[in-house]
Amino acid sequence: MSTFALSYESWFRPIAACCGMGPARSGAVVDGGLLTVRMGWAFRAGIPLSSIVAARADTGRVSGWGVHGFGGRWLVNGSARGLVLLRVEPRCRATAALVPVRLRELRLSLERPEDFLAALDRPA
């Protein structure tokens, strides 16, 4: 089992913690062929590793912090640094703000994105 912390900007950390989405309730875990991602109550997904068809470092801009998405594309971040992009096929189930959604793309901010990609057996 490999556990990875989400990255948080120092100014956002206390806000996220007060909202139940802080580091103590968030992270990514790779274990037994499954990637589990959560950001407190606001996001949860269990993605079979076999469904991750692409995974790479992401240098794209972000326009918000927290959990944002629509149409299967979701951003789960506490920071604009350490981003990775995952493409999922077939779509898998997730919950965003306690609402069921279908996930086809996930952007995450991670403290150790290179190690995360290595755990998925993908180059950075």
Phi and psi restraints in degrees (value plus and minus 20) as a CYANA .aco file:
   2 SER   PHI    -143.2  -103.2
   2 SER   PSI     109.6   149.6
   3 THR   PHI    -135.1   -95.1
   3 THR   PSI     116.7   156.7
   4 PHE   PHI    -150.2  -110.2
   4 PHE   PSI     112.9   152.9
   5 ALA   PHI    -104.8   -64.8
   5 ALA   PSI     121.7   161.7
   6 LEU   PHI     -91.9   -51.9
   6 LEU   PSI     128.3   168.3
   7 SER   PHI    -108.8   -68.8
   7 SER   PSI     124.5   164.5
   8 TYR   PHI    -151.9  -111.9
   8 TYR   PSI     116.7   156.7
   9 GLU   PHI     -88.3   -48.3
   9 GLU   PSI     126.7   166.7
  10 SER   PHI     -80.4   -40.4
  10 SER   PSI     -55.7   -15.7
  11 TRP   PHI     -93.2   -53.2
  11 TRP   PSI     -47.2    -7.2
  12 PHE   PHI    -106.8   -66.8
  12 PHE   PSI     -44.4    -4.4
  13 ARG   PHI     -73.1   -33.1
  13 ARG   PSI     -71.6   -31.6
  14 PRO   PHI     -87.3   -47.3
  14 PRO   PSI     -53.0   -13.0
  15 ILE   PHI     -83.8   -43.8
  15 ILE   PSI     -68.2   -28.2
  16 ALA   PHI     -81.8   -41.8
  16 ALA   PSI     -61.6   -21.6
  17 ALA   PHI     -82.6   -42.6
  17 ALA   PSI     -63.3   -23.3
  18 CYS   PHI     -84.4   -44.4
  18 CYS   PSI     -48.1    -8.1
  19 CYS   PHI    -111.7   -71.7
  19 CYS   PSI     -15.1    24.9
  20 GLY   PHI      57.7    97.7
  20 GLY   PSI       1.4    41.4
  21 MET   PHI    -145.1  -105.1
  21 MET   PSI       0.4    40.4
  22 GLY   PHI     -97.8   -57.8
  22 GLY   PSI     159.2   199.2
  23 PRO   PHI     -76.9   -36.9
  23 PRO   PSI     -52.8   -12.8
  24 ALA   PHI     -86.3   -46.3
  24 ALA   PSI     -41.0    -1.0
  25 ARG   PHI    -137.3   -97.3
  25 ARG   PSI      -3.1    36.9
  26 SER   PHI    -155.3  -115.3
  26 SER   PSI     138.6   178.6
  27 GLY   PHI     134.3   174.3
  27 GLY   PSI    -199.4  -159.4
  28 ALA   PHI    -149.4  -109.4
  28 ALA   PSI     115.1   155.1
  29 VAL   PHI    -148.2  -108.2
  29 VAL   PSI     107.3   147.3
  30 VAL   PHI    -125.2   -85.2
  30 VAL   PSI      98.5   138.5
  31 ASP   PHI    -178.8  -138.8
  31 ASP   PSI     108.7   148.7
  32 GLY   PHI      36.0    76.0
  32 GLY   PSI      21.7    61.7
  33 GLY   PHI      59.5    99.5
  33 GLY   PSI      -7.7    32.3
  34 LEU   PHI    -153.6  -113.6
  34 LEU   PSI     117.2   157.2
  35 LEU   PHI    -124.1   -84.1
  35 LEU   PSI     100.9   140.9
  36 THR   PHI    -129.6   -89.6
  36 THR   PSI     106.2   146.2
  37 VAL   PHI    -142.4  -102.4
  37 VAL   PSI     116.3   156.3
  38 ARG   PHI    -167.0  -127.0
  38 ARG   PSI     129.8   169.8
  39 MET   PHI    -154.9  -114.9
  39 MET   PSI      63.7   103.7
  40 GLY   PHI      33.9    73.9
  40 GLY   PSI    -159.1  -119.1
  41 TRP   PHI     -98.6   -58.6
  41 TRP   PSI     -35.6     4.4
  42 ALA   PHI    -101.4   -61.4
  42 ALA   PSI     -41.3    -1.3
  43 PHE   PHI    -175.7  -135.7
  43 PHE   PSI     118.9   158.9
  44 ARG   PHI    -172.5  -132.5
  44 ARG   PSI     113.6   153.6
  45 ALA   PHI    -167.2  -127.2
  45 ALA   PSI     123.5   163.5
  46 GLY   PHI    -138.8   -98.8
  46 GLY   PSI      88.7   128.7
  47 ILE   PHI    -131.9   -91.9
  47 ILE   PSI      98.4   138.4
  48 PRO   PHI     -80.9   -40.9
  48 PRO   PSI     114.3   154.3
  49 LEU   PHI     -78.8   -38.8
  49 LEU   PSI     -50.9   -10.9
  50 SER   PHI     -87.2   -47.2
  50 SER   PSI     -37.0     3.0
  51 SER   PHI    -110.9   -70.9
  51 SER   PSI     -27.6    12.4
  52 ILE   PHI    -104.9   -64.9
  52 ILE   PSI      82.2   122.2
  53 VAL   PHI    -108.7   -68.7
  53 VAL   PSI     -36.4     3.6
  54 ALA   PHI    -174.3  -134.3
  54 ALA   PSI     122.4   162.4
  55 ALA   PHI    -169.5  -129.5
  55 ALA   PSI     108.2   148.2
  56 ARG   PHI    -176.3  -136.3
  56 ARG   PSI     142.2   182.2
  57 ALA   PHI     -84.1   -44.1
  57 ALA   PSI     126.6   166.6
  58 ASP   PHI    -145.8  -105.8
  58 ASP   PSI     102.1   142.1
  59 THR   PHI    -125.4   -85.4
  59 THR   PSI     -10.3    29.7
  60 GLY   PHI     -85.2   -45.2
  60 GLY   PSI     138.6   178.6
  61 ARG   PHI     -97.5   -57.5
  61 ARG   PSI     135.1   175.1
  62 VAL   PHI    -140.3  -100.3
  62 VAL   PSI     128.2   168.2
  63 SER   PHI    -134.9   -94.9
  63 SER   PSI     -10.8    29.2
  64 GLY   PHI    -185.8  -145.8
  64 GLY   PSI     149.9   189.9
  65 TRP   PHI    -148.6  -108.6
  65 TRP   PSI     120.4   160.4
  66 GLY   PHI     101.5   141.5
  66 GLY   PSI    -149.5  -109.5
  67 VAL   PHI    -147.6  -107.6
  67 VAL   PSI     100.1   140.1
  68 HIS   PHI    -160.9  -120.9
  68 HIS   PSI     123.5   163.5
  69 GLY   PHI     155.3   195.3
  69 GLY   PSI     152.2   192.2
  70 PHE   PHI    -190.8  -150.8
  70 PHE   PSI     125.9   165.9
  71 GLY   PHI      42.7    82.7
  71 GLY   PSI       9.6    49.6
  72 GLY   PHI      71.6   111.6
  72 GLY   PSI     -26.3    13.7
  73 ARG   PHI    -126.8   -86.8
  73 ARG   PSI     101.1   141.1
  74 TRP   PHI    -149.6  -109.6
  74 TRP   PSI     121.5   161.5
  75 LEU   PHI    -133.4   -93.4
  75 LEU   PSI     103.3   143.3
  76 VAL   PHI    -144.6  -104.6
  76 VAL   PSI      83.1   123.1
  77 ASN   PHI    -171.0  -131.0
  77 ASN   PSI     132.8   172.8
  78 GLY   PHI    -137.6   -97.6
  78 GLY   PSI     -17.1    22.9
  79 SER   PHI    -177.8  -137.8
  79 SER   PSI     144.5   184.5
  80 ALA   PHI    -115.6   -75.6
  80 ALA   PSI     -16.5    23.5
  81 ARG   PHI    -130.2   -90.2
  81 ARG   PSI     136.9   176.9
  82 GLY   PHI      50.3    90.3
  82 GLY   PSI      11.5    51.5
  83 LEU   PHI     -98.7   -58.7
  83 LEU   PSI     122.1   162.1
  84 VAL   PHI    -148.2  -108.2
  84 VAL   PSI     132.9   172.9
  85 LEU   PHI    -140.1  -100.1
  85 LEU   PSI     107.0   147.0
  86 LEU   PHI    -135.9   -95.9
  86 LEU   PSI     114.4   154.4
  87 ARG   PHI    -129.3   -89.3
  87 ARG   PSI     113.0   153.0
  88 VAL   PHI    -140.0  -100.0
  88 VAL   PSI     106.9   146.9
  89 GLU   PHI    -165.5  -125.5
  89 GLU   PSI     104.4   144.4
  90 PRO   PHI     -90.9   -50.9
  90 PRO   PSI     144.4   184.4
  91 ARG   PHI     -75.1   -35.1
  91 ARG   PSI     128.8   168.8
  92 CYS   PHI    -143.7  -103.7
  92 CYS   PSI     146.2   186.2
  93 ARG   PHI    -100.5   -60.5
  93 ARG   PSI     124.5   164.5
  94 ALA   PHI    -168.7  -128.7
  94 ALA   PSI     150.4   190.4
  95 THR   PHI    -146.1  -106.1
  95 THR   PSI     114.4   154.4
  96 ALA   PHI    -146.0  -106.0
  96 ALA   PSI     100.9   140.9
  97 ALA   PHI      32.5    72.5
  97 ALA   PSI      21.2    61.2
  98 LEU   PHI      49.3    89.3
  98 LEU   PSI     -11.7    28.3
  99 VAL   PHI    -124.2   -84.2
  99 VAL   PSI     110.8   150.8
 100 PRO   PHI     -84.5   -44.5
 100 PRO   PSI     115.5   155.5
 101 VAL   PHI    -156.1  -116.1
 101 VAL   PSI     144.8   184.8
 102 ARG   PHI    -127.7   -87.7
 102 ARG   PSI     105.7   145.7
 103 LEU   PHI    -121.3   -81.3
 103 LEU   PSI     105.4   145.4
 104 ARG   PHI    -142.0  -102.0
 104 ARG   PSI     -38.8     1.2
 105 GLU   PHI    -167.2  -127.2
 105 GLU   PSI     115.4   155.4
 106 LEU   PHI    -154.8  -114.8
 106 LEU   PSI     106.8   146.8
 107 ARG   PHI    -128.2   -88.2
 107 ARG   PSI     109.5   149.5
 108 LEU   PHI    -146.5  -106.5
 108 LEU   PSI     126.1   166.1
 109 SER   PHI    -122.3   -82.3
 109 SER   PSI     105.1   145.1
 110 LEU   PHI    -147.5  -107.5
 110 LEU   PSI     128.0   168.0
 111 GLU   PHI     -85.8   -45.8
 111 GLU   PSI     -57.8   -17.8
 112 ARG   PHI    -148.0  -108.0
 112 ARG   PSI      51.7    91.7
 113 PRO   PHI     -81.7   -41.7
 113 PRO   PSI     -54.8   -14.8
 114 GLU   PHI     -84.8   -44.8
 114 GLU   PSI     -62.6   -22.6
 115 ASP   PHI     -87.1   -47.1
 115 ASP   PSI     -56.8   -16.8
 116 PHE   PHI     -81.8   -41.8
 116 PHE   PSI     -68.8   -28.8
 117 LEU   PHI     -82.8   -42.8
 117 LEU   PSI     -56.5   -16.5
 118 ALA   PHI     -84.7   -44.7
 118 ALA   PSI     -58.0   -18.0
 119 ALA   PHI     -85.7   -45.7
 119 ALA   PSI     -48.1    -8.1
 120 LEU   PHI    -103.7   -63.7
 120 LEU   PSI     -23.1    16.9
 121 ASP   PHI      46.1    86.1
 121 ASP   PSI      19.8    59.8
 122 ARG   PHI    -144.2  -104.2
 122 ARG   PSI     120.2   160.2
 123 PRO   PHI     -90.9   -50.9
 123 PRO   PSI     132.7   172.7
